[in-house]
Amino acid sequence: MTTDYICPKCKAHLLLNDYLILTARKANGTGMLLLMNPEVGNYETVYHPSCKVKDGERFTFSCPVCHNTLVSELNKNLVMVLMKDESGKEYELHFSAIAGQKCTYKIMGNSVSSFGIDAPHCLDVMGLLDLA
């Protein structure tokens, strides 16, 4: 069994050919499909070359199947999907919706693991210190 990613709303599988696939939309309404490396803490992404992404730009992410937004209930600047690991354990995976910001949180109950160079700073800024 490999790691899988699931929409928390419709339970659709979001992992295809080694990419986590999400829809991302800029504040101006421009949308794109975003392919993300599924390894937690790896921030490589693939998107159409005509799409321009600037560090610091905030995106709204949604499920490509049900089109519901994936905004985290913890903070509006985070995206949340469900992650099922190789052993079948299910976690909430929260990551930044801001381009260039490298912070991810893997949460199960009161247990929080953080990843990315910006994660310690984001815990405070995003009000997540109470969870850690």
C-alpha positions, 0 to 999 in steps of 0.5 A: 500500500502506498501513501494516498491523498483524499478529498475531505469532502467527496472522498475522491482520490487525488493521487495520480501517476505520482502527483497530488492533483488539485485545482488552484485559483488566483485572487483574480479568478485565473485557475489552473491544475496543479500537480504536486510532489506527494512526498511530505516536505517536497515542494516541487510543483508542475503547472502549465507554462502559461501560468505565472506564479509569484512568491507570496501570491495566495491561491484558493485550492479545490478538489478537481472532482467535486470542486469544493474548496480545501481551505483548512479550518485551522487557518484560511492560508492553509489547504487541507487534504486527507493523507492515508499512509502506507500502514493505513493511518489517516492524517489531516495534511495542512499546507500553505496556500501561499506560493513559495511558502514552505510549511506543511503540518501532518496532524492526527488528533493532538499529534502535529508533525511539521515540515518545511523551512517556513513551518516553525514561523508559520506555527506562530503566524497562523495561530497553530502554536496551540496544536504543537 
